[in-house]
């Protein structure tokens, strides 16, 4: 049976991406200049999906107000997961909307159209499978899901965050499934009070249901930590299925500015005289790069202002950030603290969350994270983690 509809799981926060996710959910963070979720929708629509059910929760108004009721002629229906109790729980929230075979995808990970098409084709060719999983070779599975296939393509075992030395393929989070799978999502009792989609599939396998896996050559990318947004943008520039360099017709780029491709410069951006932008730079809508400023390998979100003579390398910003004249993000690698863990030598010059304001002449040490609404006074050197709302003298 040909599948024309999909459930997209977009209810999670993305806690390890804080402070970027303090005011919006992970699926709405920028991959290049478009929300991650928009890239997911594009992959589905391009693969022929015409009906989308979106499970929302944390920050749901950001998703609903941005997309509305349609996307590229595909209909959008929203289902609310009131408490984030796992991916299986999120899918169960959509059960009343599901009466026929569906795709299900994570809305906070980038998947190529090819993976979606490979899963659809494999599911359509196998009348016996209750579910078909999209898989990717040669990817680290430690922080995700690993799958072991039998020679006939049946899934022998699916493991969340495997720690043994067996050879796994990565579970790309793209599934085609029969509605009967819902029964396996309900039991047995969930681990740690979370209903996992992976556990539900494992329950089906233990009950001798047929679950297939299909290995795809399409790209799969996840942004787990803030610095991953830099890699995501670079991968999108490099991929055949990704984004191309583009300067909006509504942007204003001074004749004396230098643009080093690949870049995306969105509508209403301004690039001042003598500025250098690129390579691997994404400027969100209404961003301004001042005279003689230099920006490279950076993701600059909407409505951000970069002052004249500033230098940004390996920088990620939120929205409405103000970077003053002559401020410098020197670039990574740097040690970055996320929660109670320090990640060593990550490629992050600095993360400046929503509405950070610096007074100019500020130097950001590699790996600096500045929380939203922080104020950095002129001439300061900052390092480490600056909490939300802090004023740094």
C-alpha positions in Angstrom: 0.0 0.0 0.0 1.4 3.3 -1.0 2.0 5.7 1.9 1.0 9.4 1.5 1.0 10.5 5.1 3.5 10.9 7.9 3.7 11.6 11.6 6.6 14.0 12.5 7.7 14.0 16.2 8.6 17.6 17.1 7.7 17.8 20.8 11.1 17.8 22.4 13.2 20.6 23.8 16.7 19.7 23.0 18.2 20.3 26.5 21.8 19.8 25.4 21.4 22.7 23.0 20.6 25.2 25.7 20.7 28.2 25.9 19.5 28.2 22.3 16.4 26.2 23.2 15.4 28.3 26.1 12.9 30.2 24.0 12.2 27.7 21.2 12.3 24.0 20.6 15.2 22.2 18.9 13.2 21.5 15.7 13.0 25.3 15.1 16.7 25.9 15.4 18.4 26.9 12.2 20.1 24.4 9.9 21.8 27.0 7.6 18.9 29.6 7.6 15.8 27.3 7.7 14.5 25.6 10.8 15.5 21.9 11.1 11.8 21.0 10.9 11.4 22.7 7.6 14.2 20.6 6.1 12.3 17.5 7.4 9.1 18.7 5.8 10.9 19.3 2.5 12.3 15.8 2.5 8.8 14.4 3.0 7.0 16.5 0.5 9.7 15.9 -2.1 9.2 12.2 -1.5 5.5 12.5 -2.3 4.0 12.8 1.2 0.8 15.0 1.2 -0.5 14.7 4.7 1.6 15.6 7.8 0.6 15.1 11.5 3.0 17.0 13.7 3.3 16.0 17.4 4.2 19.2 19.3 4.9 19.9 22.9 7.7 22.1 24.2 7.5 25.5 22.5 4.6 24.3 20.3 3.4 27.8 19.4 6.7 28.4 17.7 6.0 25.5 15.4 2.3 26.2 14.8 2.7 29.9 14.2 5.6 29.4 11.7 4.0 26.7 9.6 0.3 27.1 9.9 -2.1 24.6 8.4 -0.3 23.8 5.1 3.3 23.5 3.9 4.0 23.4 0.1 0.4 22.1 -0.5 0.8 19.3 2.1 -1.8 19.5 4.9 -0.6 20.0 8.5 -2.5 18.7 11.6 -1.1 19.2 15.1 -1.3 16.9 18.0 -0.1 18.0 21.5 2.1 15.8 23.7 1.5 17.5 27.1 4.3 15.7 28.9 7.5 14.7 27.1 7.6 11.0 28.0 9.5 9.6 25.1 9.2 9.1 21.4 6.8 6.2 21.8 4.5 8.3 23.9 4.7 11.1 21.3 3.6 8.6 18.6 0.8 7.3 20.8 -0.5 10.9 21.0 -1.0 10.8 17.2 -2.8 7.4 17.3 -6.3 8.9 16.9 -5.2 10.4 13.6 -3.7 7.2 12.2 -5.9 4.6 10.5 -3.6 3.4 7.7 0.2 2.8 7.2 2.3 5.8 7.9 5.8 7.2 7.9 7.1 8.5 11.2 10.2 10.7 11.5 12.0 12.7 14.1 11.4 16.4 13.5 14.7 17.4 15.1 17.2 15.5 12.8 18.0 16.1 9.2 17.4 13.3 6.8 17.8 13.3 3.1 14.8 12.7 0.7 16.6 9.6 -0.4 16.3 7.9 3.0 12.6 8.6 3.0 12.2 7.2 -0.5 14.2 4.1 0.3 12.0 3.4 3.3 8.8 3.9 1.3 10.0 1.6 -1.5 11.1 -1.1 0.9 7.9 -1.0 2.9 5.8 -1.1 -0.3 7.7 -4.2 -1.5 7.1 -6.2 1.7 3.6 -7.1 2.7 4.7 -9.1 5.8 6.6 -6.3 7.7 4.8 -4.5 10.5 7.5 -1.8 10.2 10.5 -0.9 8.0 13.4 1.2 9.3 15.8 3.5 7.5 19.4 2.8 8.3 22.7 4.5 7.6 26.2 2.8 7.5 29.5 4.2 8.8 28.0 6.4 11.5 28.7 6.4 15.3 25.8 4.8 17.0 26.9 5.3 20.7 24.5 8.2 21.3 21.7 7.1 19.1 20.2 3.7 18.1 21.9 0.7 16.5 20.4 -2.0 14.4 21.7 -5.5 13.6 20.3 -7.0 10.4 20.0 -10.6 9.4 21.1 -11.5 5.9 17.5 -11.4 4.6 17.1 -7.8 5.7 15.1 -8.6 8.9 15.9 -6.6 12.0 17.5 -9.1 14.5 18.0 -6.5 17.2 17.5 -2.8 17.8 19.4 -1.2 20.7 19.3 2.3 22.1 22.8 3.7 22.6 24.6 0.4 22.2 27.8 -0.1 24.3 29.1 -3.4 23.0 31.6 -3.9 20.1 29.2 -5.6 17.6 28.7 -4.1 14.2 25.6 -1.9 14.1 24.0 0.3 11.5 22.6 3.6 12.7 18.9 3.9 13.1 18.1 7.1 11.1 14.8 7.6 12.7 12.7 7.1 9.6 10.0 4.4 9.9 7.2 3.1 7.8 4.7 1.2 10.0 1.3 -0.5 10.2 -1.2 0.9 12.8 -0.8 -2.5 14.6 2.5 -1.2 15.9 0.7 1.0 18.4 -0.1 -2.1 20.6 3.6 -2.8 21.0 4.3 0.8 22.0 2.1 0.3 25.1 3.9 -2.6 26.8 5.5 -3.9 28.6 6.1 -1.2 31.2 8.3 1.6 29.9 11.9 2.1 31.1 12.5 5.1 33.4 8.8 6.1 32.8 9.4 6.9 29.2 7.7 5.1 26.3 10.4 4.6 23.6 9.6 4.0 20.0 12.7 1.8 19.8 11.3 -0.3 22.8 8.0 -0.6 21.0 9.8 -2.0 17.9 11.8 -4.3 20.1 8.6 -5.6 21.6 7.2 -6.3 18.1 10.4 -8.3 17.2 10.2 -10.3 20.5 6.6 -11.1 19.5 7.9 -12.6 16.2 6.6 -9.7 14.1 8.6 -9.0 11.0 10.5 -5.8 11.1 12.7 -4.9 8.1 15.7 -2.6 7.7 16.8 -0.8 4.6 20.3 0.7 4.3 20.4 4.0 2.5 23.2 6.2 1.1 21.3 9.4 1.9 22.7 11.8 4.5 21.6 11.9 8.1 22.7 14.7 10.5 21.8 15.5 14.1 22.6 18.6 16.1 23.0 17.4 19.6 25.2 20.2 20.9 25.5 23.9 19.9 28.7 23.5 17.9 27.0 20.8 15.8 25.0 23.6 14.1 28.3 24.6 12.4 28.8 21.1 11.1 25.2 20.8 10.0 25.5 23.9 7.9 28.7 22.8 6.3 27.3 19.4 5.5 24.2 21.0 3.9 26.5 23.1 1.7 28.5 20.1 0.7 25.6 17.7 0.1 24.0 17.2 -3.3 20.6 17.2 -1.4 21.6 20.2 0.7 21.5 23.9 0.2 23.3 26.0 -2.4 25.0 29.3 -2.0 22.4 32.0 -2.3 22.2 35.8 -1.8 18.6 36.9 -1.6 17.5 39.5 -4.1 16.2 41.5 -1.1 19.6 41.6 0.6 21.9 44.6 0.2 25.6 43.7 -0.2 28.0 46.7 -0.6 30.1 46.7 -3.8 33.3 46.7 -1.8 32.3 43.7 0.4 33.8 40.3 -0.3 31.6 37.2 -0.3 33.4 33.9 -0.1 31.1 31.0 -1.1 29.5 28.9 0.1 27.1 31.3 1.9 23.4 31.9 2.4 22.4 35.5 2.8 18.7 35.8 3.6 16.2 38.5 2.8 16.7 42.0 4.2 20.3 41.3 5.3 22.9 44.1 5.0 26.6 43.5 4.4 28.5 46.7 4.8 31.5 48.2 2.9 34.8 46.2 3.2 33.1 43.3 5.1 34.2 39.7 4.4 31.5 37.0 4.7 32.3 33.3 4.2 33.0 30.6 3.6 30.4 28.4 5.3 28.3 31.3 6.6 24.5 31.4 7.0 23.0 34.8 7.7 19.3 34.7 8.9 16.7 37.3 7.9 17.5 40.9 8.6 21.0 40.3 9.8 23.5 43.1 9.5 27.3 42.8 9.0 29.0 46.1 9.6 31.8 47.8 7.7 35.1 45.8 7.6 33.7 43.1 9.8 34.8 39.5 9.1 32.5 36.5 9.5 33.5 32.9 8.6 32.3 29.4 9.4 29.4 30.8 11.4 25.6 30.6 11.8 24.1 34.1 12.4 20.4 34.0 13.3 17.8 36.5 12.3 17.9 40.1 13.4 21.4 40.0 14.6 23.7 43.0 14.3 27.5 42.6 13.9 29.4 45.8 14.5 32.0 47.4 12.2 35.4 45.8 12.5 34.2 42.8 14.4 35.6 39.3 13.7 33.5 36.2 14.1 35.0 32.7 13.5 33.1 29.5 14.4 30.3 31.5 16.0 26.7 30.6 16.6 24.2 33.2 17.5 20.6 33.3 18.5 18.1 36.0 17.4 18.4 39.7 18.1 22.0 39.5 19.2 24.1 42.7 19.2 27.8 42.3 18.7 29.6 45.6 19.1 32.3 47.4 17.1 35.6 45.6 17.2 34.5 42.6 19.2 36.3 39.3 18.4 35.3 35.7 18.4 38.7 34.1 17.8 37.3 30.6 16.9 37.8 27.1 18.2 38.7 24.6 19.3 37.8 25.2 22.9 36.6 23.3 25.9 32.8 23.7 26.3 30.8 22.9 29.4 27.3 21.5 28.8 25.5 20.7 32.1 28.0 18.9 34.3 30.2 17.7 31.4 33.1 19.4 29.8 33.6 18.6 26.1 37.2 19.1 25.2 38.6 20.7 22.0 35.2 21.3 20.3 35.1 23.6 17.3 33.2 26.4 18.8 34.4 30.0 19.0 31.4 31.2 20.9 27.6 30.7 21.3 25.7 33.9 21.9 22.0 33.1 22.7 19.0 35.3 22.0 19.3 39.0 22.7 22.9 39.0 24.0 24.3 42.5 23.8 28.0 43.4 23.9 29.3 46.9 24.1 32.2 46.5 21.6 35.8 45.6 21.9 34.8 42.3 23.6 37.0 39.2 23.2 35.4 35.8 23.4 37.7 32.9 24.4 37.2 29.6 22.4 34.3 27.6 23.8 32.4 30.5 25.4 28.7 30.1 25.9 26.6 33.2 26.7 23.1 32.8 27.9 20.2 34.9 26.5 19.7 38.5 27.6 23.2 38.7 28.9 25.0 42.1 28.7 28.8 42.2 28.1 30.3 45.5 28.8 32.8 47.1 26.4 36.4 45.9 26.5 35.7 42.7 28.4 37.3 39.3 27.9 34.8 36.5 28.5 35.2 32.7 28.7 33.4 29.7 30.0 29.6 29.9 30.6 27.8 33.2 31.2 24.4 32.6 32.6 21.1 34.0 31.3 20.6 37.6 32.2 24.1 38.2 33.6 25.9 41.5 33.2 29.6 41.1 32.7 31.7 44.2 33.7 
